[in-house]
Amino acid sequence: LKDATGAQQLKGYKFHIQNFPEDCLGCSSCSIICPGHALTMTPLEDVVDREAPLAMWAMANVTLKDRLLPAETVNGSQLRQPCLQFSGACAGCGETPYVKLLTQLFGQRMLIANATGCSSIWGANYPSNAYCTDPQGKGPAWGNSLFEDNGEYGYGMLVALEHRRKRVAMQVRELIDSPDTLPYLKQPLEAWYSAKDDPDLSSATGGQLRAMLEPVRDLSPAYAALLEEADLFGRKTVWAIGGDGWAYDIGFAGLDHVLASGEPVKVLVMDTECYSNTGGQTSKATPRSAVAKYNPDGKRVAKKELGRMMMTYGNVYVASVALGANYQQTIDALAEAERYPGPAIVIAYCPCLNHGIRPGLGHSIVEQRRAVEAGYWPLYRYNPQAVAEGRPALTIDSVIPGADNSGANGSSPLTESPRYPDPEPVSTVEQFAMNEDRYADLSMIDPTEAGILRPQLQADCNRNREALEYLAKKP
């Protein structure tokens, strides 16, 4: 046990990391990135008899401390219970940390439309399910339709939900205006009606209203009808999640249509830059020169810039994130996307087993940082609401490789990142790429072609960064 530090609210508390030894996949990611080197990989047989009972004791006796710190901070988010656990994904998977974080921020009121792919497999593995509820029994409602229609599927969830909540608001308004409504119910009805669009207040006032309606439900059919819809008192959030095969390729038409609708559907794209679930085939998210199935001699065209495409609508919130490069920027992007009153898309960099990361997939968080340092993966947030406040809509959050990054061009150094036991920082895409088999293999297959395509990959990344810098300067 260690004294909890970092905020005044933690004074007097102790901090302890307890794992579930029988559920560990052995990727070593936690020990690799632990800034205090508190975790050490140990053979299972050496610790299971001691650690398994401790895990059960902690589950039964340690209560959540999820209200001590603001949820939209690194420490505060990790004090909240994840509603995703024991996913069974590949050891070191780059996708699961984003969904775990998403459930820590909004899991109690989430509806998830999950595109078919890796995330639908580890998200609904039989006979268990990776999603769970909090002690109050609240957690994500999850559904999977098809690979090609997940945008429409999530959009349908949202339209149905909004229609039902409008009906509930109408029922409440009628009770407020009715002279037959019990006088002491007027205040909780008005409190909920005023707070119905606020996530936290709608849930709190809805809970009070429900408690006051229960004893009198038989006095009026209107009270009983409203109680039948009480699960809608708290405002919900709908997220369509899936991989790049869905978002960039097979489901792109639907995704584009949904984001162009103006409706507040939220999208999380877990970009592995290939069709991960079916063996690593090329997608439109696959960058130039990468070796993948269907492109065994290196992809010849540039990656589709989905984020910049969605910015052209002008009313879509767009963010590009990499958790290992900047924890807080990822949290900010997810929180801003959820609060944004219109459609929002967050594109998350997800290292994958198909990338062939040389040190192993357990280094996926480290690899995300290297991708950002090299200028391979930009971090940015495009918020159309900022324009009304006199600020540029686009904020670039990543470093500019090889330059003084102390605030230039709207960027900021990665000061939020923990200190990883990582090799020297990378400054070129070439340095980054040679750490992964999907790029390094081309040098063995066809050195001449690698010498042509690899500089073109660097040029693609440079052009994307220059375009973002141009957009960030626009009023």
C-alpha positions in Angstrom: 0.0 0.0 0.0 1.1 3.5 -0.8 -0.2 6.9 0.3 -2.5 8.3 -2.5 -1.0 11.5 -3.8 -1.6 14.0 -6.6 -4.7 15.9 -5.2 -5.9 17.2 -1.9 -9.0 15.1 -2.2 -6.9 11.9 -1.9 -5.3 12.8 1.4 -5.8 10.0 3.9 -6.4 7.3 1.3 -4.1 4.5 0.4 -3.4 3.3 -3.2 -2.9 -0.3 -4.2 -2.8 -2.0 -7.6 -4.6 -5.4 -7.5 -4.7 -7.5 -10.6 -6.7 -10.6 -11.4 -4.0 -13.2 -12.0 -6.2 -15.9 -13.6 -7.5 -13.4 -16.2 -4.1 -11.8 -17.1 -3.2 -12.4 -20.8 0.5 -11.8 -20.1 1.1 -9.0 -22.6 3.1 -7.1 -20.0 1.7 -3.7 -21.2 0.9 -2.6 -17.6 4.4 -3.3 -16.3 6.0 -1.7 -19.4 4.1 1.6 -19.1 3.9 1.9 -15.3 5.7 5.2 -14.6 6.6 4.1 -11.0 7.8 0.6 -12.1 5.4 -0.8 -9.5 4.4 -3.8 -11.6 6.6 -6.8 -12.5 5.7 -9.7 -14.7 5.8 -12.9 -12.6 5.0 -16.6 -13.6 1.4 -17.3 -12.8 2.1 -20.3 -10.6 4.3 -18.2 -8.3 1.5 -15.7 -7.4 -1.9 -17.1 -8.2 -2.5 -18.7 -4.8 -1.7 -15.4 -3.1 -3.2 -12.9 -5.5 -6.5 -14.6 -6.4 -7.9 -14.4 -2.9 -6.7 -10.8 -2.6 -8.6 -9.9 -5.8 -11.8 -11.4 -4.5 -11.3 -9.6 -1.1 -10.8 -6.3 -2.9 -13.9 -6.7 -5.0 -16.0 -7.5 -1.9 -14.6 -4.9 0.5 -13.2 -1.9 -1.4 -15.8 0.6 -2.4 -15.6 2.9 -5.4 -14.0 6.3 -4.9 -15.4 7.6 -8.1 -16.5 11.0 -6.8 -13.2 12.1 -5.3 -11.8 13.7 -8.5 -13.4 15.1 -11.7 -14.1 12.3 -14.2 -12.6 14.2 -17.1 -9.1 14.0 -15.7 -6.5 11.2 -16.0 -6.6 10.3 -12.3 -10.4 10.9 -11.9 -11.3 8.8 -14.9 -9.3 5.9 -13.5 -11.1 6.0 -10.2 -14.4 5.3 -12.0 -15.4 1.7 -12.5 -14.9 0.5 -16.1 -18.0 -1.2 -17.6 -15.7 -3.2 -19.8 -13.5 -5.9 -18.3 -12.0 -9.3 -19.2 -12.5 -8.8 -22.9 -10.5 -11.7 -24.2 -9.0 -9.6 -27.0 -5.5 -10.1 -28.2 -2.9 -9.6 -25.5 -1.9 -5.9 -25.7 -4.9 -5.0 -28.0 -4.9 -1.3 -29.0 -8.7 -1.1 -29.1 -9.9 -2.2 -25.7 -8.3 0.7 -23.7 -10.4 3.2 -25.6 -13.6 1.4 -25.0 -12.7 0.9 -21.4 -12.1 4.6 -21.0 -15.3 5.4 -22.8 -17.3 3.3 -20.3 -15.5 5.0 -17.4 -16.6 8.4 -18.7 -20.2 7.5 -19.9 -20.8 3.9 -19.2 -23.8 4.3 -16.9 -25.9 6.0 -19.7 -24.4 4.6 -22.9 -26.1 2.8 -25.8 -23.5 1.1 -28.1 -24.0 0.2 -31.7 -21.0 -2.1 -32.4 -19.9 -2.7 -36.0 -19.0 -6.3 -36.8 -15.3 -6.8 -36.4 -12.7 -7.3 -33.6 -14.7 -5.1 -31.2 -17.9 -7.1 -31.8 -16.1 -10.3 -31.1 -14.3 -9.4 -27.9 -17.3 -7.3 -27.0 -19.7 -10.3 -27.0 -17.6 -13.4 -26.6 -19.6 -16.4 -25.6 -20.4 -17.6 -22.9 -19.3 -14.4 -21.0 -19.7 -10.8 -21.9 -17.0 -8.2 -21.6 -19.5 -5.4 -20.6 -20.7 -5.1 -17.1 -22.7 -2.9 -14.7 -21.8 -0.7 -11.7 -23.0 -1.4 -8.2 -26.3 0.4 -9.0 -26.9 -2.0 -11.9 -26.2 0.6 -14.6 -24.0 0.0 -17.6 -23.9 0.1 -21.4 -26.7 -1.3 -23.5 -24.9 -3.1 -26.4 -26.1 -4.2 -29.8 -24.5 -5.5 -33.0 -26.2 -5.4 -36.4 -24.0 -5.8 -39.5 -20.6 -4.8 -40.7 -21.9 -2.4 -43.4 -24.7 -0.6 -41.6 -23.5 0.3 -38.1 -23.8 4.0 -38.7 -27.4 3.6 -39.6 -27.9 1.2 -36.7 -26.6 3.7 -34.2 -28.6 6.5 -35.9 -31.7 4.4 -35.5 -31.0 3.9 -31.8 -30.6 7.7 -31.4 -33.8 8.6 -33.3 -35.8 6.1 -31.4 -34.4 7.3 -28.1 -35.0 11.0 -28.8 -38.5 10.3 -30.0 -39.3 8.4 -26.7 -37.7 11.1 -24.5 -39.8 13.8 -26.3 -42.9 11.8 -25.5 -41.8 11.6 -21.8 -41.1 15.3 -21.8 -44.6 15.9 -23.2 -46.1 13.6 -20.4 -44.3 15.6 -17.7 -45.3 18.9 -19.2 -49.0 17.8 -19.2 -48.8 16.8 -15.6 -47.2 20.1 -14.7 -50.0 22.0 -16.4 -52.8 19.8 -15.1 -54.9 21.0 -12.1 -55.4 17.4 -11.1 -51.7 16.7 -10.4 -50.9 16.3 -6.8 -49.4 19.7 -5.6 -46.3 18.1 -4.1 -45.5 16.5 -7.4 -45.2 19.8 -9.2 -41.8 20.7 -8.0 -40.0 17.4 -8.8 -41.8 17.4 -12.2 -40.6 20.9 -13.0 -37.1 20.1 -11.7 -36.8 17.2 -14.1 -38.3 19.1 -17.0 -35.7 21.9 -16.5 -32.8 19.4 -16.3 -33.9 16.8 -18.9 -31.1 17.6 -21.3 -28.3 17.6 -18.6 -26.7 14.1 -18.2 -26.1 14.3 -14.4 -29.0 16.5 -13.4 -31.6 14.6 -15.4 -30.5 11.4 -13.7 -30.6 12.9 -10.2 -33.9 14.7 -10.7 -35.3 11.7 -12.5 -34.5 9.5 -9.5 -36.3 11.8 -7.1 -39.3 12.0 -9.4 -39.5 8.3 -9.7 -39.3 7.8 -5.9 -42.2 10.3 -5.4 -44.4 8.7 -8.2 -44.0 5.1 -7.0 -46.3 5.4 -3.9 -49.1 7.1 -6.0 -48.9 5.3 -9.3 -52.3 3.7 -8.8 -54.0 7.1 -8.2 -53.8 8.1 -11.9 -53.2 6.4 -15.2 -50.9 9.3 -16.1 -48.6 8.6 -13.1 -48.4 4.9 -14.1 -47.8 5.7 -17.7 -44.9 8.0 -16.8 -43.4 5.4 -14.5 -43.4 2.9 -17.3 -40.9 5.3 -19.1 -38.8 6.0 -16.0 -35.7 4.4 -17.5 -35.6 7.4 -19.9 -35.5 10.1 -17.2 -31.7 10.2 -17.4 -30.3 11.5 -20.6 -28.5 8.8 -22.6 -25.6 9.0 -25.1 -25.4 6.8 -28.3 -22.0 5.8 -29.6 -21.5 3.9 -32.8 -18.1 2.1 -32.5 -16.1 0.0 -34.9 -12.9 -0.4 -36.9 -11.6 1.2 -40.0 -12.9 -1.6 -42.2 -16.4 -0.4 -41.3 -15.8 3.4 -41.1 -13.4 3.9 -44.0 -14.7 1.2 -46.3 -17.7 -1.0 -46.2 -19.8 1.2 -43.9 -18.5 4.6 -45.1 -21.6 5.6 -47.1 -23.8 5.1 -44.0 -21.3 6.7 -41.7 -21.1 9.8 -44.0 -24.9 10.0 -44.2 -25.3 9.8 -40.4 -22.6 12.5 -39.7 -24.1 14.7 -42.3 -27.6 14.5 -40.7 -26.8 17.0 -38.0 -28.1 14.6 -35.3 -26.0 14.1 -32.1 -24.8 10.6 -32.8 -21.3 9.9 -31.6 -18.8 7.7 -33.4 -15.6 6.1 -32.1 -13.4 4.7 -34.9 -10.7 2.3 -33.7 -8.3 2.6 -36.5 -6.0 -0.4 -36.8 -5.2 0.6 -40.4 -6.3 -2.8 -41.7 -9.1 -5.4 -41.5 -7.8 -6.8 -38.3 -10.6 -9.4 -37.5 -10.2 -11.2 -40.8 -6.4 -11.4 -41.0 -5.0 -8.0 -41.8 -6.3 -7.1 -45.2 -5.8 -3.7 -46.8 -8.4 -1.0 -46.0 -8.6 2.6 -47.1 -7.0 3.4 -43.7 -3.9 1.4 -44.6 -1.0 3.9 -45.3 1.1 3.9 -48.4 4.0 1.3 -48.4 2.5 -1.0 -45.7 2.5 -4.7 -46.5 -0.9 -6.2 -46.0 -3.1 -8.9 -47.5 -4.2 -7.7 -51.0 -1.0 -5.6 -51.0 1.8 -8.1 -50.4 4.2 -5.8 -52.2 3.2 -2.6 -50.3 0.2 -0.4 -50.7 0.6 2.1 -53.6 -1.9 4.9 -52.6 -2.1 7.2 -49.6 -4.4 6.7 -46.6 -7.8 8.1 -46.8 -8.0 11.2 -44.5 -11.4 10.5 -42.9 -11.0 13.3 -40.2 -10.3 16.1 -42.7 -13.2 14.8 -44.9 -15.6 15.1 -42.1 -14.4 18.6 -41.2 -15.7 19.8 -44.6 -19.2 19.7 -43.3 -18.4 22.4 -40.8 -20.8 21.2 -38.1 -19.2 17.8 -37.2 -16.9 17.5 -34.2 -13.8 15.7 -35.3 -10.9 14.5 -33.2 -7.8 12.3 -33.7 -6.4 10.7 -30.6 -3.6 8.3 -29.5 -4.0 7.3 -25.9 -0.3 6.5 -25.4 0.8 9.8 -26.7 -1.4 12.0 -24.5 -3.9 10.6 -22.0 -5.6 13.9 -21.3 -6.0 14.8 -24.9 -7.9 11.6 -25.5 -10.1 12.2 -22.5 -10.7 15.8 -23.6 -11.7 14.6 -27.1 -14.2 12.0 -25.9 -15.7 14.4 -23.4 -16.0 17.3 -25.9 -17.5 14.9 -28.5 -20.1 13.7 -26.0 -21.0 17.2 -25.0 -21.1 18.6 -28.5 -24.8 19.2 -29.6 -24.3 17.7 -33.1 -22.6 14.7 -34.7 -19.1 13.8 -33.5 -16.4 11.4 -34.6 -13.3 10.4 -32.7 -10.6 8.5 -34.6 -8.3 6.5 -32.3 -5.0 5.0 -33.3 -5.0 1.3 -32.4 -1.8 -0.7 -32.8 -2.7 -4.3 -33.8 -1.2 -7.8 -33.9 -1.1 -7.5 -37.7 1.3 -4.5 -37.5 4.1 -6.8 -36.3 5.5 -4.4 -33.7 9.0 -5.6 -33.2 9.1 -5.5 -29.3 5.6 -7.1 -29.2 2.0 -5.9 -28.9 2.6 -5.3 -25.2 4.3 -2.2 -26.4 1.2 -0.9 -28.1 0.9 2.2 -25.8 4.5 3.0 -26.4 4.0 2.6 -30.2 1.2 5.1 -30.1 3.6 7.7 -28.6 6.2 6.9 -31.2 3.7 7.3 -34.0 2.8 10.8 -32.8 6.4 11.8 -32.2 7.3 10.8 -35.7 4.5 12.8 -37.3 2.9 9.6 -38.5 -0.3 10.1 -36.5 -1.5 13.7 -35.7 -3.4 14.6 -32.6 -6.1 17.3 -33.1 -9.6 18.4 -32.1 -12.0 20.2 -34.5 -14.8 21.9 -32.6 -17.1 24.1 -34.6 -18.4 25.7 -31.4 -15.0 27.3 -30.8 -15.7 29.7 -33.7 -18.5 31.4 -31.8 -16.1 32.0 -29.0 -13.6 33.7 -31.3 -11.2 30.8 -31.5 -10.1 28.7 -34.5 -12.2 25.5 -34.8 -9.1 23.3 -35.1 -6.6 22.7 -32.3 -3.5 20.7 -33.1 -2.4 18.8 -30.0 0.6 16.9 -31.3 4.2 17.8 -31.7 5.8 18.9 -35.0 8.7 16.5 -35.6 12.1 18.0 -35.5 10.9 21.5 -34.5 10.6 23.6 -31.3 7.2 22.4 -30.2 6.6 24.8 -27.3 3.2 26.0 -28.3 3.9 26.6 -32.0 1.0 26.4 -34.5 -1.5 25.6 -31.8 0.4 22.5 -30.8 1.8 21.5 -27.4 4.5 19.2 -26.2 3.4 15.8 -24.9 3.8 16.9 -21.3 1.0 14.7 -20.2 2.7 11.5 -21.2 4.3 9.2 -18.6 8.0 8.4 -18.9 8.1 5.1 -20.7 11.2 2.9 -20.7 11.4 3.6 -24.5 14.3 4.0 -26.9 15.4 7.4 -28.2 12.5 9.6 -29.4 11.8 9.2 -33.1 11.7 12.2 -35.4 10.9 10.7 -38.8 8.3 8.4 -40.2 11.1 6.1 -41.4 12.3 5.6 -37.9 8.8 4.8 -36.7 8.0 2.5 -39.6 11.1 0.3 -39.3 9.9 -0.8 -35.9 7.0 -2.7 -37.5 7.0 -5.7 -39.8 4.3 -4.3 -42.0 6.7 -1.7 -43.2 10.1 -3.3 -42.6 9.1 -6.4 -44.7 8.9 -4.4 -47.9 12.6 -3.7 -47.6 13.2 -7.4 -47.7 10.6 -8.2 -50.4 11.5 -5.4 -52.8 14.2 -2.9 -51.6 13.9 -0.9 -54.7 10.1 -0.4 -54.2 10.6 0.3 -50.5 13.0 3.1 -51.5 10.3 4.6 -53.6 7.2 4.1 -51.4 8.7 4.9 -48.0 9.6 8.5 -48.9 6.1 8.9 -50.4 4.7 7.8 -47.0 6.7 10.5 -45.3 5.4 13.0 -47.9 1.8 11.9 -47.2 2.3 12.5 -43.5 3.9 15.9 -44.2 1.0 17.0 -46.4 -1.5 16.0 -43.9 0.3 17.9 -41.2 0.6 21.0 -43.4 -3.1 20.8 -44.3 -4.0 20.7 -40.6 -1.7 23.6 -39.8 -3.3 25.6 -42.6 -6.8 24.8 -41.2 -5.7 25.7 -37.6 -4.8 29.2 -38.7 -8.1 29.9 -40.4 -10.4 32.2 -38.4 
